[in-house]
Amino acid sequence: MQTEEIQSFIKTHKVPEDKYLKITFKKRDPVFGIIVHSSDCADLEIKNFWRVVTISKIKEWQRSKNIDFSRIFNGQEFAKLAVE
């Protein structure tokens, strides 16, 4: 997916706190989590990279807001985004 498509999805689909994104990839299994914004967000988005906190790390991230609990994914590898 292109950066603009992902940004548009994020703006139009506000993800409630009890829901997650399902990020379906072209060549790997889907990932469930949330896209988070950090100080390097603008730099990453220019290159179509996205910082995602997966379901397994959500509670730790919510307590600390530490970006070390996130992973960076290439938006070009996204096939589809959905709220689950």
C-alpha positions, 0 to 999 in steps of 0.5 A: 500500500502507498503512504497516502492509502495508509494515512487515509485509512488511519484518518477515516477509521478511528480504532477504539481502544478495545479493537485492533488493526489487522494488517494483512501482508502480501507475503507473510501472516497478518499482524494484529496491533495498533499503529503508534506515533512517535518522535520519528513518525514523520521521517518514517512515513516519508519512507512508508514505514510504520511503527506498530505495537502488536497485541502481545506488547499492547499492555506494556506499551500502554503503561510506558508508551515506550517505543521499544515495544513497537516494530517497524513495518514497510507499508509497501508490504501491506495488502490490506488494513481492517479494524478487528 
